[in-house]
Amino acid sequence: MNSSTRTVIQIVNAMPANDGAGVKLQRIIGQPLLKNLDPFLLLDEFGSENPNDYLAGFPPHPHRGFQTVTYMLEGRMLHQDSVGNKGVIEKGGIQWMNAGKGIIHEEMPQHSDKPMRGFQLWVNLPAAEKMSNPGYQDIQAKLVPVIDMDIAKIKILAGEFSGKSGPVTTQAATPLFVDIIFESEGQLQIPIEKEHSTFVYCYEGELRIADKRISKGQLAVLSTGAAIHINGTKDGKCILVAGAPINEPIAQYGPFVMNTQAEIQQAIADYQAGKLTE
């Protein structure tokens, strides 16, 4: 292993949490042990065998100053918002929403023959983009490129990998977001921008990165470097996400993420006055 190969600098266990109208989920980024990983503000895994754990969903709520990413592993989720967007994300689909200067949206699980499961990731925006116009991209699974690496399939949701680009075009932070599904035991080498903040979250089976084992429900924060070596077992599954740090102050109050407390107070005042989305 050479100096350009990334190592694991922190392992974080997912923590049980509740959000929305009582949806039970696992919080991975945005918890005491990992408040954020610039430019990533939050990562939740949601889903349960019991529909009562999630069917109440996420009724209308506001956002300002960042982007939300929803990736569905199973089930269906309805999104609709205050600027007229509406769509249903199906299994394998992804929704990338730019809250920008302000949006009010809801995410409601839809009845399906399989339990719902997926991820929500929050990606920060630089100061120059925080008051940008809201945007929305609803991408079905058939539009997501899949690369067969013999030992694994890699779904490219955003960014570029192995000469192919993911379908997401609305992001300002231009992260890499891939879903890696091992079909046999072996090692993958993933090239990465050397200085990008990077994490790997194992959601099935187990993996090994450098000399560290990562099991289901654990996230590995990686060092800098130009490549990641991931050793997977048969049926191991993980998401790998990387992005350039913004390196700006973060002021956050619930669904508002700005650079200063004064901007947070303005967001709250705008929301209370019904002007958040103006």
C-alpha positions as a printed Julia matrix, in Angstrom:
278×3 Matrix{Float64}:
   0.0     0.0     0.0
   1.49    3.36   -0.99
   1.03    6.87    0.35
  -1.69    7.69   -2.2
  -3.96    4.89   -0.93
  -6.59    6.06    1.51
  -6.86    4.69    5.03
  -9.67    4.74    7.58
  -9.38    7.59   10.09
 -12.73    7.11   11.87
 -15.47    4.47   12.08
 -18.93    5.69   13.09
 -21.85    3.48   14.08
 -25.32    4.49   12.92
 -27.54    5.73   15.76
 -31.32    5.22   16.08
 -33.27    8.44   15.56
 -36.73    9.77   14.71
 -37.6    12.43   12.17
 -40.56   13.74   10.21
 -43.85   12.47   11.65
 -42.07    9.88   13.79
 -40.19    7.98   11.08
 -37.69    5.6    12.67
 -34.28    5.76   11.01
 -30.54    5.38   11.53
 -28.55    8.63   11.69
 -24.98    8.31   10.47
 -23.75   11.84    9.7
 -25.32   14.61   11.8
 -24.87   12.85   15.15
 -22.53   13.63   18.08
 -19.64   11.48   16.81
 -19.77   12.96   13.29
 -21.57   16.31   13.12
 -20.63   16.8     9.48
 -17.99   15.91    6.91
 -17.63   19.0     4.75
 -19.5    19.32    2.36
 -21.81   16.59    3.75
 -24.16   17.66    6.53
 -26.32   14.6     7.19
 -26.73   10.97    6.17
 -29.74    8.93    7.27
 -30.68    5.36    6.4
 -34.43    4.86    6.61
 -36.51    1.73    6.31
 -38.08   -1.05    8.34
 -39.92   -4.33    8.0
 -42.78   -2.63    9.89
 -44.65   -0.06    7.74
 -45.83    1.71   10.89
 -42.21    2.81   11.4
 -42.25    4.99    8.28
 -45.67    5.43    6.63
 -46.34    8.71    8.47
 -43.51   10.08    6.35
 -42.16   13.61    6.25
 -45.07   16.12    6.01
 -44.45   19.64    4.6
 -41.3    21.21    6.02
 -38.9    23.99    4.94
 -35.26   24.0     3.79
 -32.77   26.72    2.88
 -29.08   26.76    2.0
 -28.25   23.19    0.92
 -29.3    20.23   -1.22
 -31.1    17.01   -0.29
 -30.47   13.68   -1.98
 -32.85   10.74   -1.61
 -31.8     7.32   -2.93
 -34.29    4.46   -2.79
 -33.13    0.86   -2.31
 -36.67   -0.49   -1.96
 -40.18    0.91   -1.99
 -41.61    4.16   -3.33
 -41.51    7.78   -2.09
 -43.71   10.67   -3.24
 -42.15   14.14   -3.32
 -43.97   17.4    -3.88
 -42.94   20.96   -3.12
 -43.88   24.62   -3.0
 -42.54   25.42   -6.48
 -44.75   22.85   -8.21
 -42.5    19.8    -8.52
 -44.03   16.38   -7.95
 -42.73   12.87   -8.54
 -42.45    9.35   -7.17
 -39.02    7.8    -6.64
 -39.04    4.05   -7.24
 -36.55    1.32   -6.28
 -33.1     2.27   -7.54
 -34.15    5.86   -8.28
 -32.7     9.08   -6.93
 -34.04   12.55   -6.24
 -31.67   15.51   -6.04
 -33.25   18.71   -4.74
 -31.64   22.12   -4.46
 -33.35   23.99   -1.63
 -31.35   27.13   -2.42
 -33.04   30.3    -1.14
 -36.01   28.36    0.14
 -38.44   25.54   -0.49
 -41.19   23.73    1.41
 -41.58   20.1     0.48
 -42.96   16.81    1.68
 -41.77   13.23    1.25
 -44.42   10.59    1.77
 -43.87    6.82    1.53
 -46.21    5.01   -0.85
 -47.62    1.54   -0.28
 -45.49   -1.13   -1.94
 -45.18   -4.92   -1.93
 -41.75   -4.58   -0.27
 -40.66   -2.64    2.83
 -39.25    0.81    2.15
 -35.52    1.37    2.46
 -33.18    4.11    1.34
 -30.88    6.98    2.19
 -31.11   10.72    2.55
 -27.94   12.78    2.2
 -27.64   16.54    2.78
 -25.0    18.34    0.72
 -23.99   21.86    1.71
 -23.9    24.78   -0.71
 -21.17   27.44   -0.84
 -22.19   30.94    0.25
 -22.48   32.09   -3.36
 -25.1    29.39   -4.06
 -27.13   29.42   -0.84
 -29.73   31.84   -2.2
 -29.91   30.21   -5.63
 -33.24   29.24   -7.2
 -34.67   25.92   -6.05
 -34.19   22.98   -8.39
 -35.32   19.38   -8.57
 -34.29   16.26  -10.45
 -36.28   13.02  -10.24
 -34.26   10.16  -11.77
 -35.61    6.67  -12.29
 -33.41    3.57  -11.93
 -33.22    2.9   -15.68
 -31.28    6.17  -16.13
 -28.56    5.21  -13.63
 -25.44    3.76  -15.35
 -24.24    0.42  -13.99
 -20.66   -0.79  -14.48
 -19.9    -4.49  -14.15
 -16.49   -4.95  -12.5
 -16.66   -8.78  -12.44
 -16.68   -9.01   -8.65
 -19.13   -6.14   -8.19
 -21.67   -3.92   -9.86
 -21.25   -0.18   -9.41
 -24.21    2.16   -9.86
 -23.11    5.72  -10.69
 -25.67    8.07   -9.19
 -23.65   11.28   -9.41
 -20.19   12.22  -10.62
 -17.92   10.26  -12.94
 -16.42    6.79  -12.67
 -14.7     4.59  -15.22
 -15.58    6.89  -18.1
 -19.29    7.12  -17.3
 -21.24    9.95  -15.7
 -24.14    9.71  -13.3
 -27.46   11.28  -14.33
 -27.52   14.01  -11.67
 -26.82   17.46  -13.14
 -28.28   19.87  -10.59
 -25.59   19.7    -7.91
 -23.29   22.61   -7.1
 -20.82   20.58   -5.03
 -20.27   18.01   -7.87
 -19.77   15.0    -5.57
 -19.19   11.39   -6.54
 -21.99    9.1    -5.29
 -21.87    5.4    -6.15
 -23.59    2.26   -4.88
 -21.27   -0.78   -4.82
 -22.81   -4.26   -4.78
 -20.32   -7.11   -4.39
 -21.27  -10.38   -6.09
 -18.13  -12.31   -5.09
 -15.21  -11.82   -2.76
 -12.46   -9.56   -4.02
 -10.87   -6.11   -4.09
 -11.9    -2.99   -5.96
  -9.65   -0.01   -6.55
 -11.62    3.22   -6.84
  -9.79    6.36   -8.06
 -10.77    9.5    -6.2
  -9.88   13.2    -6.2
  -7.0    13.36   -3.73
  -8.3    16.1    -1.41
 -12.01   15.29   -1.51
 -13.8    14.4     1.72
 -14.81   10.75    1.35
 -16.84    8.19    3.25
 -17.95    4.6     2.74
 -21.12    3.36    4.44
 -21.7    -0.41    4.59
 -25.4    -1.29    4.45
 -25.12   -5.06    3.94
 -22.46   -7.64    4.81
 -19.0    -6.37    5.57
 -15.99   -4.75    3.89
 -12.34   -4.16    4.58
 -10.56   -0.91    3.81
  -6.82   -0.96    4.5
  -6.6    -2.88    7.79
 -10.06   -1.92    9.07
 -13.21   -4.04    8.91
 -16.46   -2.18    8.27
 -19.68   -4.0     9.07
 -23.35   -3.34    8.29
 -24.44   -0.06    9.87
 -20.93    1.44   10.03
 -19.46    4.41    8.17
 -15.75    4.81    7.48
 -14.3     8.31    7.17
 -11.27    8.09    4.91
  -7.97    9.95    4.78
  -6.92   11.92    1.71
  -5.37   10.05   -1.19
  -5.85    9.24   -4.87
  -7.35    5.75   -4.52
  -9.47    3.58   -2.26
  -9.01   -0.18   -2.02
 -12.21   -1.88   -0.87
 -12.2    -5.6    -0.11
 -15.72   -6.97   -0.18
 -17.31  -10.25    0.76
 -20.02  -11.87   -1.34
 -23.23   -9.87   -0.88
 -21.4    -6.92    0.72
 -23.0    -3.59   -0.2
 -21.94   -0.01    0.41
 -22.35    3.54   -0.79
 -19.23    5.6    -1.47
 -19.55    9.38   -1.47
 -16.84   12.0    -2.05
 -16.87   15.76   -2.55
 -14.68   18.84   -2.4
 -14.74   20.58    0.99
 -16.3    24.03    0.89
 -14.23   25.3     3.83
 -16.74   27.92    4.94
 -18.4    28.48    8.34
 -21.5    26.35    8.95
 -24.44   27.78   10.9
 -27.29   25.29   11.17
 -30.7    25.36   12.78
 -32.73   22.29   11.87
 -33.67   22.56    8.18
 -31.74   25.8     7.61
 -27.99   25.76    6.87
 -26.26   29.07    6.3
 -22.89   30.69    7.07
 -23.84   32.99    9.96
 -26.32   33.08   12.82
 -27.76   36.29   11.39
 -28.6    34.42    8.18
 -30.26   31.68   10.24
 -32.37   34.26   12.07
 -33.36   35.73    8.7
 -34.37   32.28    7.41
 -36.54   31.71   10.49
 -38.13   35.14   10.14
 -38.76   34.59    6.42
 -40.39   31.22    7.12
 -42.6    32.63    9.89
 -43.66   35.47    7.61
 -44.41   33.12    4.72
 -41.58   34.61    2.65
 -39.06   31.74    2.68
 -39.71   30.77   -0.92
 -39.99   34.3    -2.35
